[in-house]
Amino acid sequence: MFLPLGFTDFPRPDILDGAHSRHWLLGGRRNGTPMSQYQLAQLNVATMKFPLQSAGMADFVANLDRINALAENSPGFVWRLQTDAGDATALRPLGEASLINLSVWHDVAALNAFVYRSAHAQIMRRRKEWFERSSAYVVLWWVSKGHRPAITEALQKLALLREHGPTPDGFTFRQAFRAPDAALAHAPFAFGDECPVG
């Protein structure tokens, strides 16, 4: 599961505000009460600079299996959209030039660890070699445990973000929201634009 673009939208663990950081990342509740009954879904849309099978995308393609396996074996990984053959790049609902990545994670901490503390970050540093820069291409939202979002649902969340900006129904980490069953679920968090992977 390679997330090629948009990681100025993800908070670095060291810039989360201390007392609230772990609670917010876990999406849970305080004082020993039950953890959230929600999980975090994410959609990432990327427009390729070159056709997928071209020389310009060769290094990206060569790393797909490795990074997908890393994601699937990461703590907190739940699910990712793929064909029966295990190929997410074959799914092109937005046209041949666009790749989508749709996945579900146990909580925000798990996604953060994969994004910033794994070999994924090394590949992500090279995203500008392969993908165009675009606006509002990453959206996150909470789903009930066990729910597997369809492409149509994910694209609706992205459209909602583009039209209304971050809301509890579709957000980025520049303005993120806790799980619906968490305390202060509708109170957004604001983060800076610093991107640790350049």
C-alpha positions, 0 to 999 in steps of 0.5 A: 500500500504505497501512499505517494502524495500528500503527507504534509497532511499527516502529523508527525508524532513529535508535533502532536500536543503531548497530553492529547497525542496518544489518546488522539492517535489511538482514537480511543477513550480516556480513563480505561473506558472501551476503545473506539468502535471505529477504524480509520479509512483513507483514500489517496489519489495520485496522477501519474506523470508517465504510464504505469508500465513505462521506464519513468515509473519503473522504480515505483512499480519495482517497489510496490510489492515490497511496500504493500507487504510492509503495510499488510504486515504492519501493526494496526493494518486492517484491509486494503482495496485490491483485485483478486490477484492482489493488484490495486493499480489495476483499479482506475475509477478516475481514468488511466492516469490515476492510481487510487489507494484505499485502506483501513487501519486500526487507528491513527497511530498505526497509520502514522507508524507506517507512514513515518517510521517504515521503509515507506517513508524512503519511497515517499521521498521520491513521489515527485518523480512519479506523480503530479502535484494536485489539490485535495487528494488525500481524505480520511474518515472514520468507519465502523469496525468491520466496514470496508469502504467501496470506491464510490464511498471513498470518492464521495468523501474526497468530493465532500472534502474538496467542497466543504473543507475538513469536517468530521465526515472527511478530513485531513491531518491538518484539521483532523477529527477524533472517532465519533465515539471519542470525547470531543469528537467534533473538536478539530485539531490543527497541525502545521504544514511541515513535511518530514520527508520533503 
